[in-house]
Amino acid sequence: MRNLSLTGSLFCGPLLLTFCFLNTVVTFYSATIALPFGTIVMIVLIWTLVTSPLLVLGGITGKNSKAEFQTLVRTTKYPREIPPLPWYRGALPQMAVAGFLPFSAIYMKF
């Protein structure tokens, strides 16, 4: 039961908090895109009355129907040799490329 509550709250909780925070900021600036309070209450009610029972039902069904895991192939326990990485797969080249690609895409757009 603890895993079910953690799954439901850690997945949807930050999403709901971010949504409420952004909607509060938008309301503060009097933007027309802000959702009314009634709509937010309806979203929370739908999440509470539909998603939460389905989460519990799925968790109970999964726990009761768990079976022994059977693989289709036989695996061996021999350790495999891991080849060394090429120079461009190191941390510094990847950080340089990861910073260069978005910058070049934005630069070429303007």
Phi and psi in degrees as a GROMACS rama.xvg file:
@    title "Ramachandran Plot"
@    xaxis  label "Phi"
@    yaxis  label "Psi"
@TYPE xy
-65.5031  -40.7947  ARG-2
-63.7654  -37.6846  ASN-3
-63.9612  -45.0545  LEU-4
-67.9083  -37.4971  SER-5
-65.5363  -40.6695  LEU-6
-63.0422  -45.7292  THR-7
-66.9009  -37.2093  GLY-8
-88.0828  -38.3845  SER-9
-75.8432  -20.5037  LEU-10
-87.6155  -48.8697  PHE-11
-91.6953  -23.6405  CYS-12
-61.5336  -54.1423  GLY-13
-61.4517  -33.2791  PRO-14
-63.6075  -45.0056  LEU-15
-66.6194  -41.8631  LEU-16
-63.7359  -42.3526  LEU-17
-63.7682  -42.9779  THR-18
-62.0086  -46.1324  PHE-19
-65.288  -40.5364  CYS-20
-62.7371  -47.4294  PHE-21
-65.4942  -37.835  LEU-22
-66.7282  -35.3153  ASN-23
-65.6053  -42.8076  THR-24
-63.4585  -42.6369  VAL-25
-65.8379  -38.9405  VAL-26
-65.2801  -38.6058  THR-27
-61.7274  -36.9278  PHE-28
-87.3216  6.36813  TYR-29
57.5753  41.1169  SER-30
-82.4108  152.851  ALA-31
-81.1263  -8.91447  THR-32
-82.8103  -8.87876  ILE-33
-66.4557  138.406  ALA-34
-83.1592  141.693  LEU-35
-68.7941  160.924  PRO-36
-61.7398  -36.4227  PHE-37
-62.7523  -37.4845  GLY-38
-66.7315  -39.5309  THR-39
-65.2304  -40.4394  ILE-40
-63.4782  -40.0318  VAL-41
-65.1438  -39.2755  MET-42
-63.5334  -44.0672  ILE-43
-65.8208  -39.6362  VAL-44
-64.6362  -42.5395  LEU-45
-62.2786  -42.7846  ILE-46
-62.9064  -41.3623  TRP-47
-72.0682  -43.7081  THR-48
-88.8407  -15.9271  LEU-49
-113.661  -53.7806  VAL-50
-70.2591  -43.204  THR-51
-63.8068  -47.7936  SER-52
-62.1178  -36.2739  PRO-53
-66.8778  -34.6342  LEU-54
-63.9433  -45.2997  LEU-55
-66.3193  -42.8413  VAL-56
-62.3195  -42.6697  LEU-57
-66.2026  -38.4873  GLY-58
-65.7848  -42.7622  GLY-59
-66.5476  -42.3636  ILE-60
-63.6167  -42.6281  THR-61
-65.6989  -37.4522  GLY-62
-70.0274  -38.0498  LYS-63
-77.3613  -23.7383  ASN-64
-105.326  15.9611  SER-65
-70.4332  139.266  LYS-66
-127.733  169.406  ALA-67
-65.9993  131.645  GLU-68
-75.2678  125.285  PHE-69
-119.328  123.917  GLN-70
-85.8968  155.434  THR-71
-85.4125  -22.777  LEU-72
-124.797  158.676  VAL-73
-90.999  132.096  ARG-74
-105.501  153.057  THR-75
-104.589  160.491  THR-76
-102.576  18.4581  LYS-77
-76.6194  133.126  TYR-78
-70.9566  138.964  PRO-79
-95.0331  148.328  ARG-80
-81.0419  130.338  GLU-81
-99.1758  118.471  ILE-82
-71.3951  154.995  PRO-83
-68.8608  150.332  PRO-84
-77.171  145.641  LEU-85
-69.3153  167.771  PRO-86
-62.8423  -33.5215  TRP-87
-78.0735  -5.76224  TYR-88
-96.4033  6.14404  ARG-89
-74.57  174.667  GLY-90
-69.5788  -45.699  ALA-91
-66.0027  -47.2031  LEU-92
-62.1545  -36.9924  PRO-93
-68.9405  -36.4842  GLN-94
-66.0065  -38.6435  MET-95
-65.1176  -44.4689  ALA-96
-68.4463  -39.8716  VAL-97
-64.1155  -31.1365  ALA-98
-83.5156  -29.993  GLY-99
-74.9659  -39.3421  PHE-100
-63.7642  -49.6438  LEU-101
-64.6635  -38.6688  PRO-102
-61.7387  -44.2044  PHE-103
-68.2681  -35.0178  SER-104
-66.4409  -41.5421  ALA-105
-69.651  -40.5293  ILE-106
-64.6014  -40.3138  TYR-107
-73.5073  -23.3505  MET-108
-70.5149  -38.0491  LYS-109
